[in-house]
């Protein structure tokens, strides 16, 4: 029987180098007041679950005042908690409660844009063309005889034209939804406001900031048409960004805070620039997240990740899923096990049993790698992607695609906590904001807590071993690095310096485990002859290393 042991508080300056960080999408985590929407009261009530799980920190996606045109990533006021979630006082209490349990808090900042309901944008609309208020954004006249064409040919991150025309004839830029006008980061007031917001949340006890769309803030002031291959890019990964993040890093250093950036870049050298010692502490490893379930490609991605981070002395991060991405158990059960936004379609065939088996193995793989790991809420329950009825989808990606893109709501369906309770124990007395599929209660946390073979039990034990087993935790700036071991085709096998080995079988046939090892944890049972089956992972300890024995 699993015995719950919370994480010991880790009051070290480099805790973030090997942390296990749990992502909370508040709207779907737990409902404390029964209105169908998750809230801070629900999160506070479920803190024991996170203690038992064994995470070091929780990352909250935006909980600020928002019209929710894009799930909260359209922020109207960074200093106000959205009333649907609670109050600033409740947020401060939650931060303190979690810290008392040894769990730090990371909050989300969305610097590229604000909501069209933000006070700045409303003032800009009222002030009219040529006003100082409009200089905080990107307002431009249109092209064509009557200005009826957009100012340039850019394409929105959500698809379609990233410009909206106003009644006064001017257009404004929004790389995402029309309700998310882009800020002008060349304006000093924009920089000052965000530095003030960072201090506001550090003053309230948060330990870190996650930076949304971190490579998109700066734009070429001329807003030229996009030309493939032209360097620099007109709105992505521009050199001006690094000065912004250096000024932010100085603020974080005052508080002992950390940054993690959402940086989608194919160029590993340019990606690593964001992780130089005076810029961001970490960045999401989105290449690993999108990588197919293929031994060769996973190994190459792991090697590339470790190499690009080592060049700047930064720890890697590992993540299998988040609030934007098809859930792991579903993705790994498809013919195409990678992830790309443009490839999402309705009705993709899925072998959920296969996907779940691979997701269990992937959990042990990601948790064994050197660096920090991010766990999206519900992954510890093995949740699949939900099929949300088309008339209930709220994601603007679906709407802007003309209904062809399923959107991201399938990974945002409210969590199941109690198998026998209404709405699987989410806490609602009315139907939750997104409908839960039939059979959702079979994944409920209370049911899995008593099942030693459940996904929840696997994650609890893996996180416990990750905290206590020598070799898993970082040792100095370089961490405890990885050494690949000889293995059969289709098998990933590596050891951590002074610590356990991890073997993941992605091949066609069962493989024999190394001799002179003791099994720490398996993602699934061995076969009749004691070999590791396909799509199964094992953590192994050498026979001569007792559990808990420290290495030099």
C-alpha positions in Angstrom: 0.0 0.0 0.0 1.3 3.5 -0.9 2.1 5.7 2.1 1.7 9.4 1.4 4.9 11.3 2.1 4.9 15.0 1.2 8.0 16.6 -0.3 10.4 18.0 2.2 10.8 21.8 1.7 13.9 22.4 -0.4 15.1 25.9 0.6 18.0 25.9 -1.8 18.7 28.5 -4.4 18.9 26.0 -7.2 15.7 24.0 -6.4 14.4 24.7 -9.9 17.2 22.8 -11.6 15.6 19.4 -10.9 12.1 20.3 -9.7 8.9 18.4 -10.5 6.4 21.1 -11.3 2.6 20.5 -11.7 0.6 22.7 -14.1 -2.8 23.8 -12.9 -5.4 25.1 -15.3 -7.6 26.5 -12.6 -10.9 26.5 -14.6 -10.7 22.7 -14.8 -8.9 21.6 -11.7 -11.5 21.6 -8.9 -14.7 23.5 -8.2 -14.9 24.8 -4.7 -18.2 26.8 -4.9 -20.2 24.4 -7.1 -20.8 26.9 -10.0 -19.3 24.7 -12.7 -16.0 26.5 -12.9 -12.8 25.5 -11.1 -11.5 28.0 -8.6 -8.8 28.8 -6.0 -11.0 27.3 -3.2 -11.0 24.1 -5.2 -7.2 24.1 -5.6 -6.7 24.8 -1.8 -9.0 21.8 -1.0 -6.9 19.5 -3.3 -3.4 20.6 -2.0 -3.2 17.2 -0.1 -3.4 15.5 -3.5 -0.4 17.4 -4.7 1.5 16.7 -1.4 0.9 13.0 -1.8 1.8 13.2 -5.5 5.2 14.6 -4.4 5.7 17.8 -6.6 8.0 20.6 -5.7 6.0 23.5 -7.3 2.7 24.3 -9.0 2.4 26.5 -12.0 -0.9 28.3 -12.5 -2.0 29.3 -16.0 -3.5 32.8 -15.9 -5.9 33.4 -13.0 -6.3 37.1 -13.7 -9.3 39.2 -14.6 -10.2 38.1 -18.1 -13.2 37.8 -20.5 -11.8 34.3 -21.2 -11.7 34.8 -25.0 -8.6 32.5 -25.0 -8.8 30.6 -21.7 -7.4 33.4 -19.6 -4.5 34.3 -21.9 -6.4 37.5 -22.7 -5.6 39.4 -19.5 -7.6 42.5 -18.5 -5.8 43.2 -15.2 -2.7 41.5 -13.8 -3.4 42.7 -10.3 -6.9 41.3 -10.0 -7.9 37.6 -9.7 -10.9 36.8 -12.0 -14.0 36.7 -9.8 -14.8 33.3 -11.3 -11.7 31.9 -9.6 -11.7 33.9 -6.3 -9.9 37.0 -5.0 -6.4 38.3 -4.5 -6.7 37.6 -0.8 -7.5 33.9 -1.7 -4.5 33.8 -4.1 -2.2 35.1 -1.4 -3.5 32.5 1.1 -3.1 29.7 -1.5 0.5 30.7 -2.2 1.2 30.7 1.6 -0.7 27.4 2.2 1.2 25.7 -0.6 4.6 27.0 0.6 3.8 25.7 4.1 3.4 22.3 2.6 6.8 22.5 0.8 5.3 23.5 -2.6 6.3 26.7 -4.4 4.1 28.7 -6.8 4.8 29.8 -10.3 2.4 32.2 -12.1 1.9 33.0 -15.7 2.6 36.3 -17.4 1.4 37.0 -21.0 3.6 39.9 -22.2 2.9 39.8 -25.9 -0.7 41.0 -25.6 -3.5 42.0 -23.3 -7.3 41.6 -23.5 -9.3 44.1 -25.6 -11.0 44.8 -22.2 -7.7 46.0 -20.7 -7.8 49.7 -19.6 -5.0 50.6 -21.9 -6.7 49.2 -25.0 -10.1 50.7 -24.1 -8.4 54.1 -23.7 -6.7 53.6 -27.1 -10.0 53.0 -28.8 -11.6 56.0 -27.2 -8.6 58.3 -28.0 -8.6 57.7 -31.7 -5.9 57.7 -34.5 -2.6 59.4 -33.8 -3.1 59.5 -30.0 -0.4 58.6 -27.4 -2.7 55.9 -26.1 -2.5 54.1 -29.4 1.3 54.1 -29.3 1.1 51.4 -26.6 -0.2 49.0 -29.3 0.4 48.5 -33.1 -2.2 50.6 -34.9 -1.7 51.2 -38.6 -3.6 52.5 -41.6 -4.6 49.8 -44.1 -3.3 49.3 -47.6 -5.3 49.7 -50.8 -7.1 52.8 -52.2 -9.4 53.1 -49.2 -7.2 51.3 -46.6 -9.4 48.3 -46.9 -6.5 45.8 -46.9 -4.5 44.7 -43.8 -1.3 46.6 -43.2 0.9 43.5 -44.0 0.6 39.9 -45.0 1.4 38.3 -41.6 -0.5 35.2 -40.5 -2.0 34.8 -37.0 -0.7 32.2 -34.6 -4.3 31.0 -34.6 -4.6 31.1 -38.4 -6.1 33.8 -40.5 -5.3 37.5 -40.7 -3.8 39.0 -37.5 -5.3 42.4 -38.1 -8.7 43.9 -37.2 -10.1 47.1 -38.7 -11.9 49.6 -36.6 -14.7 52.0 -37.5 -12.3 54.9 -37.7 -10.3 53.1 -40.5 -7.2 52.0 -38.5 -6.2 48.4 -38.0 -4.7 46.9 -34.9 -2.3 43.9 -34.7 -3.1 40.7 -32.8 -0.9 37.7 -33.4 -3.5 35.6 -31.6 -7.3 36.2 -31.3 -8.8 39.6 -32.2 -9.6 40.0 -28.5 -5.8 40.0 -27.8 -4.2 43.2 -29.1 -0.4 43.0 -29.2 1.6 45.5 -27.1 4.3 47.7 -28.5 7.4 46.6 -26.6 9.4 49.5 -28.1 7.4 51.8 -25.8 9.0 52.4 -22.4 5.6 52.4 -20.5 5.0 48.8 -21.7 8.4 47.7 -20.2 7.8 49.6 -17.0 4.3 48.1 -16.5 5.5 44.6 -16.8 8.5 45.1 -14.5 6.0 46.5 -11.9 3.8 43.4 -12.4 6.7 41.1 -11.8 7.4 42.8 -8.5 3.8 42.7 -7.6 3.7 38.9 -7.7 7.1 38.4 -6.3 6.0 40.6 -3.3 3.1 38.1 -2.8 5.4 35.2 -2.4 5.5 33.5 -5.8 8.8 31.7 -6.6 8.7 32.0 -10.3 7.1 33.3 -13.5 6.3 31.4 -16.6 6.5 33.6 -19.7 3.9 32.9 -22.4 5.0 33.2 -26.1 8.3 34.5 -24.9 9.9 34.9 -28.4 7.1 37.0 -29.9 7.2 40.3 -28.0 9.4 42.5 -30.2 8.4 43.5 -33.7 10.2 45.2 -36.6 8.9 48.8 -36.2 8.2 48.9 -39.9 5.9 45.9 -39.7 7.1 44.7 -43.1 5.6 41.8 -45.1 6.9 38.4 -44.2 9.6 37.0 -46.4 10.6 33.4 -45.9 14.2 33.0 -44.8 14.7 36.7 -44.1 16.8 37.4 -41.0 15.8 38.9 -38.6 12.2 37.6 -38.5 9.7 40.5 -38.3 8.0 39.4 -35.1 9.8 36.2 -33.7 13.1 35.8 -31.9 14.3 39.3 -32.4 17.5 40.4 -30.8 15.7 43.2 -28.8 14.1 40.5 -26.7 17.3 39.7 -24.8 17.6 43.2 -23.4 14.1 42.9 -22.1 14.8 39.6 -20.3 18.1 40.9 -18.9 16.2 43.6 -17.1 13.6 41.1 -15.9 16.4 38.8 -14.6 17.7 41.6 -12.5 14.3 41.8 -10.8 14.1 38.0 -10.3 17.5 38.0 -8.7 16.4 40.5 -6.1 13.7 38.1 -5.0 15.5 34.8 -5.6 12.8 34.1 -8.2 13.1 32.1 -11.4 11.7 32.3 -15.0 10.6 29.6 -17.4 10.0 30.7 -21.0 7.7 29.3 -23.6 10.1 29.5 -26.5 9.2 27.7 -29.7 12.3 27.8 -31.9 13.8 25.2 -34.3 17.3 26.7 -34.0 18.9 25.2 -30.9 21.7 27.8 -30.8 19.2 30.7 -30.9 17.0 28.9 -28.3 20.0 28.6 -25.9 20.6 32.4 -26.1 17.5 32.8 -23.9 19.1 30.7 -21.2 22.3 32.6 -20.8 23.2 33.3 -17.1 21.7 36.8 -17.2 18.5 36.0 -18.9 15.9 33.2 -18.3 16.6 30.4 -15.9 14.8 27.7 -18.0 12.6 27.2 -21.0 10.1 24.6 -22.0 11.6 21.8 -24.0 8.8 21.7 -26.6 10.8 19.6 -29.1 10.7 16.7 -26.6 6.9 17.2 -26.1 6.3 17.0 -29.9 8.7 14.1 -30.6 7.1 10.8 -31.8 7.3 7.6 -29.8 10.4 6.5 -31.7 13.6 5.4 -30.0 16.0 7.0 -32.5 14.2 10.3 -32.6 13.7 10.5 -28.8 17.4 9.8 -28.3 18.4 12.5 -30.7 16.0 15.0 -29.1 17.4 14.1 -25.6 21.0 14.5 -26.8 20.3 17.8 -28.6 18.4 19.1 -25.6 21.2 18.3 -23.1 23.9 19.7 -25.4 22.1 23.0 -26.1 21.5 23.5 -22.4 25.0 22.5 -21.3 26.4 25.3 -23.6 24.9 27.9 -21.3 24.9 26.0 -18.0 21.1 25.8 -17.8 19.1 22.7 -16.8 16.9 21.0 -19.4 13.1 20.7 -18.9 11.0 17.8 -19.9 7.2 17.8 -20.6 4.9 15.3 -22.2 1.7 17.4 -22.4 0.2 20.8 -21.4 -3.0 22.8 -21.8 -2.4 23.3 -25.5 -1.4 19.8 -26.6 -3.3 16.5 -27.2 -3.1 14.4 -24.0 -0.3 11.8 -23.9 -2.4 8.6 -23.6 -4.3 9.6 -26.8 -1.4 10.9 -28.8 0.7 7.8 -28.2 -2.2 5.6 -29.3 -2.3 7.0 -32.8 -0.4 6.2 -36.0 1.3 9.6 -35.8 2.6 9.8 -32.3 4.2 13.2 -32.7 2.4 16.5 -32.2 1.9 19.5 -34.5 -1.0 22.0 -34.3 -1.6 21.9 -38.0 -2.0 18.1 -38.0 -5.0 18.0 -35.5 -8.2 16.7 -37.0 -11.5 15.3 -35.8 -12.0 11.5 -35.8 -8.3 10.5 -35.6 -8.3 6.7 -34.8 -6.8 6.0 -31.4 -5.8 2.7 -29.7 -6.2 4.0 -26.1 -4.8 0.8 -24.5 -1.6 1.1 -26.5 -1.4 4.8 -25.8 -1.9 4.3 -22.1 0.9 1.7 -22.0 3.2 4.0 -23.8 2.2 7.0 -21.6 3.2 5.0 -18.5 6.6 4.2 -20.0 7.0 7.8 -21.1 6.4 8.9 -17.5 9.4 6.9 -16.3 11.5 8.1 -19.2 10.8 11.8 -18.6 11.1 11.6 -14.8 14.5 9.8 -15.1 16.1 12.5 -17.4 18.4 15.2 -15.8 16.7 18.5 -15.3 13.2 19.7 -14.3 10.0 18.0 -15.3 6.6 19.5 -15.8 3.4 17.5 -15.3 0.1 18.7 -16.6 -2.9 18.2 -14.4 -4.7 14.9 -15.1 -1.6 13.2 -16.6 -1.1 11.5 -13.3 -4.6 10.0 -13.7 -3.8 8.9 -17.3 -6.6 11.0 -18.7 -7.2 10.7 -22.5 -8.1 13.5 -24.8 -11.8 14.1 -24.4 -14.1 14.4 -27.4 -15.9 17.6 -26.7 -19.2 18.0 -28.7 -18.7 20.5 -31.4 -21.4 22.8 -30.1 -19.7 23.0 -26.7 -16.1 23.8 -28.0 -15.0 27.2 -26.8 -11.4 27.3 -28.0 -10.8 30.2 -30.5 -8.4 27.9 -32.5 -11.5 25.8 -33.4 -13.6 28.9 -34.2 -10.9 30.6 -36.3 -10.3 27.4 -38.3 -13.9 27.5 -39.5 -14.6 24.4 -37.4 -12.0 22.1 -38.9 -9.5 22.2 -36.0 -10.7 20.3 -32.9 -9.0 23.0 -30.7 -7.5 22.5 -27.3 -10.6 21.9 -25.1 -10.2 18.2 -25.2 -7.2 18.4 -22.8 -9.0 21.0 -20.6 -12.0 18.9 -19.5 -12.6 19.2 -15.7 -10.8 16.6 -13.7 -12.4 13.5 -12.1 -11.8 13.3 -8.3 -14.5 11.0 -6.9 -15.9 8.1 -8.8 -19.3 8.1 -7.1 -19.9 11.8 -6.9 -21.8 14.0 -9.4 -19.6 15.1 -12.3 -16.9 12.7 -11.1 -16.3 14.8 -8.0 -15.2 17.9 -9.8 -17.2 19.8 -7.1 -19.9 21.3 -9.3 -23.6 21.2 -8.5 -24.3 22.2 -12.0 -22.8 20.9 -15.2 -19.1 21.9 -15.5 -18.1 24.5 -18.1 -16.9 21.7 -20.4 -18.8 18.4 -20.4 -17.1 15.3 -19.1 -17.2 12.2 -21.3 -19.1 9.1 -20.4 -16.9 6.9 -18.2 -14.8 9.8 -16.9 -15.3 8.6 -13.3 -13.3 5.5 -14.1 -10.2 7.7 -14.0 -11.2 9.3 -10.6 -8.4 10.0 -8.2 -10.1 8.3 -5.3 -10.5 5.1 -7.3 -6.8 5.1 -8.4 -5.5 5.9 -5.0 -6.4 2.4 -3.8 -5.1 0.6 -6.9 -1.4 -0.1 -6.8 -1.4 -0.7 -10.6 -3.0 2.7 -11.4 -1.4 5.6 -13.2 -1.7 7.7 -10.1 0.2 5.0 -8.0 2.9 4.9 -10.7 3.4 8.6 -10.6 3.4 8.8 -6.8 6.1 6.1 -6.6 8.2 7.5 -9.4 8.2 11.0 -7.8 9.0 9.5 -4.4 12.0 7.6 -5.9 13.0 10.7 -7.8 13.2 12.6 -4.5 15.0 9.9 -2.5 17.1 7.8 -4.8 20.7 8.8 -5.2 21.6 10.2 -8.6 18.2 11.6 -9.5 18.7 15.0 -8.0 20.9 17.7 -9.4 24.5 18.0 -8.1 25.9 21.4 -8.9 25.3 23.5 -12.0 25.8 20.6 -14.4 23.4 18.3 -12.7 23.8 14.5 -12.6 24.3 13.8 -16.3 23.2 11.0 -18.5 25.3 8.2 -20.0 23.8 6.0 -22.7 24.2 2.2 -22.2 24.6 -0.5 -24.9 21.1 -1.7 -25.9 19.2 -3.5 -28.5 17.6 -1.7 -31.5 14.6 0.3 -30.4 15.7 0.4 -26.8 16.7 3.5 -24.8 19.0 2.6 -21.9 20.9 5.1 -19.8 22.2 5.7 -16.4 22.5 8.8 -14.2 25.8 9.6 -12.6 26.0 7.8 -9.3 22.4 6.7 -9.7 19.8 4.4 -11.3 19.5 3.2 -14.8 16.4 3.6 -17.0 15.5 1.2 -19.8 12.6 1.9 -22.2 11.7 -0.7 -24.8 10.2 0.9 -27.9 11.3 -2.0 -30.1 9.3 -4.9 -31.5 10.3 -7.7 -29.1 10.8 -8.1 -25.3 14.4 -7.5 -24.1 16.4 -8.9 -21.3 17.2 -6.5 -18.5 20.9 -6.0 -17.5 22.3 -8.4 -15.0 23.4 -7.4 -11.5 20.5 -5.0 -11.2 17.6 -4.7 -8.8 14.3 -3.4 -10.1 13.2 -0.1 -8.6 10.0 0.5 -10.6 8.3 -0.9 -13.7 5.7 0.9 -15.9 4.1 -2.5 -16.6 4.7 -6.2 -15.7 7.6 -8.2 -17.1 6.7 -11.1 -19.4 6.7 -14.8 -18.4 10.5 -15.1 -18.8 11.2 -11.9 -16.8 12.0 -9.8 -19.9 10.9 -6.2 -20.5 8.0 -6.1 -23.0 7.4 -3.7 -25.8 6.3 -0.1 -24.7 7.4 -0.7 -21.1 10.0 1.1 -19.0 12.1 0.0 -16.0 14.2 1.8 -13.4 17.1 -0.3 -12.1 19.6 0.0 -9.3 22.9 -1.9 -9.3 23.0 -4.7 -6.8 25.9 -3.1 -5.0 24.1 0.2 -4.4 21.7 -0.1 -1.4 18.7 2.3 -1.5 19.4 5.6 0.1 23.2 5.3 0.0 24.7 8.6 -1.0 27.4 8.9 -3.5 30.4 11.2 -3.2 
